[in-house]
Amino acid sequence: MSEAEEQRWVTVMLDKLAAQESKRVLGDTELSERAARLSELYFGGRARPASVRWVTNQNTRWGSCTPAEGSIRLSHRLQGMPEYVVDYVLVHELAHLLVPGHGADFWRLLEAYPRTERARGYLEGVVAADRLPHLPAARGE
């Protein structure tokens, strides 16, 4: 195998591994641990949820938070999306434990997460794609 061919196969295999990893689904325990790490990293550990879990009954929102209970719920539709997108939604909901509404103070908190705009753009793209008319699959697919 030539060096160029070897490099091509390494790239192909790394791409396959990355695709598999992006589809790995976190369990609720891992999701809670991730939220704790994100809270520590971006909010000095001040946002402390009592529970963080996946739910299947949120089809119009990516996540929700009940500050009085300290509960955070993420839509199952996020599963398989890039980690930075899931992290953004977690950071967004963690911020609601500190600031309930979507006012200026809330958005200032989210400035701490460096991929906020990118993640928001990704989610907006998903919503826009869902609204497009779906074409039937081509024969043989």
C-alpha positions as CSV (number, residue, x, y, z in Angstrom):
1,M,0.0,0.0,0.0
2,S,1.4,3.4,-1.0
3,E,1.8,6.1,1.6
4,A,-0.9,8.2,-0.1
5,E,-3.3,5.2,-0.1
6,E,-2.5,4.5,3.6
7,Q,-3.2,8.2,4.4
8,R,-6.5,8.0,2.6
9,W,-7.6,4.9,4.5
10,V,-6.6,6.4,7.8
11,T,-8.7,9.5,7.0
12,V,-11.7,7.2,6.0
13,M,-11.5,5.2,9.2
14,L,-11.1,8.3,11.4
15,D,-14.2,9.8,9.8
16,K,-16.1,6.6,10.5
17,L,-15.1,6.6,14.1
18,A,-16.1,10.3,14.5
19,A,-19.5,9.5,13.0
20,Q,-20.0,6.6,15.4
21,E,-19.0,8.7,18.4
22,S,-21.4,11.5,17.4
23,K,-24.2,9.0,17.4
24,R,-23.4,7.7,20.9
25,V,-26.2,8.5,23.2
26,L,-25.6,9.7,26.7
27,G,-27.7,8.1,29.5
28,D,-29.4,10.3,32.1
29,T,-26.5,9.8,34.6
30,E,-23.9,10.9,32.0
31,L,-26.1,13.8,31.1
32,S,-26.2,14.9,34.8
33,E,-22.5,14.5,35.1
34,R,-22.0,16.6,31.9
35,A,-24.3,19.3,33.2
36,A,-22.3,19.4,36.5
37,R,-19.0,19.8,34.5
38,L,-20.6,22.6,32.3
39,S,-21.9,24.4,35.3
40,E,-18.5,24.3,36.9
41,L,-16.8,25.4,33.7
42,Y,-19.1,28.3,32.7
43,F,-20.9,29.3,35.9
44,G,-18.4,28.5,38.6
45,G,-20.7,25.6,39.8
46,R,-23.5,27.9,40.7
47,A,-26.1,26.2,38.6
48,R,-26.9,23.0,40.4
49,P,-29.8,21.0,38.8
50,A,-31.6,18.4,41.0
51,S,-32.2,16.3,37.9
52,V,-31.2,16.2,34.2
53,R,-32.8,13.8,31.9
54,W,-33.9,13.0,28.3
55,V,-37.6,13.2,27.5
56,T,-39.6,12.2,24.5
57,N,-42.5,14.6,24.9
58,Q,-40.8,17.8,23.8
59,N,-41.2,18.1,20.1
60,T,-41.3,21.9,19.8
61,R,-38.5,22.7,22.3
62,W,-34.9,21.5,22.6
63,G,-34.9,21.7,26.3
64,S,-36.8,23.0,29.3
65,C,-36.1,23.9,32.9
66,T,-38.2,24.3,36.0
67,P,-36.1,26.5,38.3
68,A,-38.3,26.0,41.4
69,E,-37.6,22.2,41.2
70,G,-34.1,22.4,39.7
71,S,-35.1,20.0,36.9
72,I,-33.8,20.1,33.4
73,R,-35.2,18.1,30.5
74,L,-33.7,17.7,27.1
75,S,-35.6,16.6,24.0
76,H,-34.6,13.2,22.7
77,R,-34.3,14.9,19.3
78,L,-30.9,16.2,20.4
79,Q,-29.5,12.7,20.6
80,G,-26.9,12.1,17.9
81,M,-26.4,15.8,17.3
82,P,-22.8,17.2,17.7
83,E,-21.6,17.5,21.3
84,Y,-21.3,21.2,21.2
85,V,-25.0,21.5,20.3
86,V,-26.1,19.3,23.3
87,D,-23.7,21.2,25.5
88,Y,-25.2,24.5,24.3
89,V,-28.7,23.4,25.2
90,L,-27.5,22.1,28.6
91,V,-25.7,25.5,29.3
92,H,-28.9,27.3,28.2
93,E,-31.0,25.4,30.6
94,L,-28.4,25.6,33.4
95,A,-28.5,29.4,32.9
96,H,-32.2,29.3,33.6
97,L,-31.4,28.0,37.1
98,L,-29.6,31.3,37.7
99,V,-31.8,33.6,35.6
100,P,-35.4,32.4,34.8
101,G,-36.3,34.5,31.8
102,H,-34.6,35.4,28.5
103,G,-33.6,38.9,29.3
104,A,-30.3,40.7,28.9
105,D,-28.9,39.1,32.1
106,F,-29.7,35.6,30.8
107,W,-28.0,36.2,27.4
108,R,-24.9,37.7,29.2
109,L,-24.5,34.4,31.0
110,L,-24.6,32.5,27.8
111,E,-21.8,34.6,26.4
112,A,-19.5,32.4,28.5
113,Y,-20.2,29.4,26.2
114,P,-18.0,30.0,23.2
115,R,-20.1,28.0,20.7
116,T,-23.5,29.6,21.5
117,E,-23.9,31.3,18.1
118,R,-22.7,28.2,16.2
119,A,-25.0,25.9,18.1
120,R,-28.0,28.2,17.7
121,G,-27.3,28.3,14.0
122,Y,-27.2,24.5,13.8
123,L,-30.5,24.2,15.6
124,E,-32.1,26.9,13.4
125,G,-30.9,24.9,10.4
126,V,-32.5,21.7,11.7
127,V,-35.8,23.5,12.2
128,A,-35.6,25.0,8.7
129,A,-34.8,21.6,7.2
130,D,-37.7,20.0,9.0
131,R,-40.0,22.6,7.3
132,L,-38.8,21.8,3.8
133,P,-41.1,19.5,1.7
134,H,-39.6,16.0,1.8
135,L,-39.0,14.5,-1.5
136,P,-39.6,10.7,-2.0
137,A,-36.4,8.6,-1.9
138,A,-34.9,7.8,-5.3
139,R,-35.4,4.3,-6.5
140,G,-32.8,1.9,-5.3
141,E,-32.0,3.9,-2.1
